[in-house]
Amino acid sequence: MRSHQSLNLQPVLSTEGMRNLDAASKEFLAKKTTSEPSEEDVIQSGYTLMQEAGLALFKFIQNKIVEIPARHHVKTVVIFIGGGNNGGDGLVLAKHLLQAGIHSPVFSLAPKSKFKNEAKLALDDFLQAGGIFVSSASLTKNESFAIRFLREDIQLIVDCMLGNGAKGELRPDFAETVRIINESGTPVIAADAPTGYDSSMHICNNICIHASDTMLFGFPRLDAYVKEGGPAFGKAVVAKLNYPSEVVQQFDEKNYLVTEDYIPQLLPKRNEWGDKRRQGTAFIIAGSKDMPGAAALCTEAALRSGAGLVTLATTEAIAPIIQAKLSEPVFCSLDDFGKDTVHRGTLRQENISTLLDRAKHASAIAIGPGLSTNFGTVEAVLALLPQFKVPTVIDADALNAIAMIDDAEPRCGMVFHDEKATIQAVTEYLHNLQAPAILTPHVREFARLFGALPNSSMAIPSRLREIATSTNKVILLKGAPTYIAAPDGNVYIIPVANSGMAKGGSGDVLSGIIVALLAQGLATPEAAVLGALLHQKAGRITREELGAFSMLPSDIIKNLHKAF
């Protein structure tokens, strides 16, 4: 994979890493002005970063207001703050809104006396500009602080109460405020993290703001893109701040966010003067009597992804079915060796010599979609893989075959007879393969190979990194989000959830895309990342056209041309 610096990828930081980066950056910036900075110098450096954060939030909200029609003719943005630095971000925002002529009252759950350091500087500037500041302490006992804002004619609420520093359950006054904000139905923008989300435990507590958008300051954080935090964070927007590159490098956790924007940078260059073989030859081993569709989907996706020549190796029992659907691929029809009803229509050991002979001219191979897991197929897959030398996509039943490597009898269950021994055998087998390879498991296939994933999404990148380095293979874990772990220790995260793609056959399409990219000369990490991006972009377009309920994997293939 090209360096993250050359691609300008955004590092994904943990909450702790972001806090440490913030503190170190303040010290670093203060030392640029004086060799022995005082506490006031560090606070001033922190306030500079806070002003950048507040300005970024203001620009985002300016655009957001345009999208939300005012109930009357008054533009009002209500900002809820706490007494910490997240509240300071909100005060900087409020000052900018005020100066732009947007009514922006600030409701604080902390009295003025609680504001310290950078937050105190922000409060002073806001008050000096003539801002409206109402704290819970200034309201009468008979009036609920949280419902006072409902008197306002508001378009938007901004949550700057706690940010990513919150721990444990909310205080009663915060919990009541969150409840009423959620029930108001007004769009909410959260700053750094929605109130109620515990960034240390990575869970939503008893009650949590459900933001339409959350602005993350500086760098992406995994919480915003995973099942634990995603529903509360809404759409994550990253605001780049001027953190010193010298400091950022110290806190790089080797996790990187990749989005559709990177597709043009990763695409292989076409050889305008080359023949079909110079555009890449892909060899696909897929399909069985019960799953011919998997082979068809994988093959058609490869054809739609730039490979000059695609050959499908499948049994003679199903080859005519796929030939009736697809005109473009070359077929390698595998002999069924008699009329054995148990094994007819599936890959067998007797097919190995034919496959190796036909695969000699391939520039990339994909194996697994729809192969089945009968004993003969498992033996054939395990014997074939060590003999491949060109980049290979290992998917579906090829992964299941590897998971059976130390079993006396075939099985495809989730529980191992000896999980530790199986994981060790699988790891050694994969490490010893000659070919550079990409494994594309979903969660259950992953568990069969390497044991269950960690319960916390925060621990998944580290686990995948460990496996990719120990096997020397690229691991692409399908799901929401999608993770790609490379042998060099880098983990790439594609922050997309699309339930319309959670259907049988979507993974076969992905394998076809990736093998075509490998055939065109991309290295395994690039092919895995680009393939997943193209897959999700085509899936997004398909969902927009057909909806999550009705879209099919074959529809994703039809939209692949719009993804390139």
Summary of the structure (lengths in Angstrom):
residues: 564
radius of gyration: 27.6
end to end distance: 19.2
largest distance: 89.7
contacts: 2042
relative contact order: 0.09
helix: 47%
strand: 15%
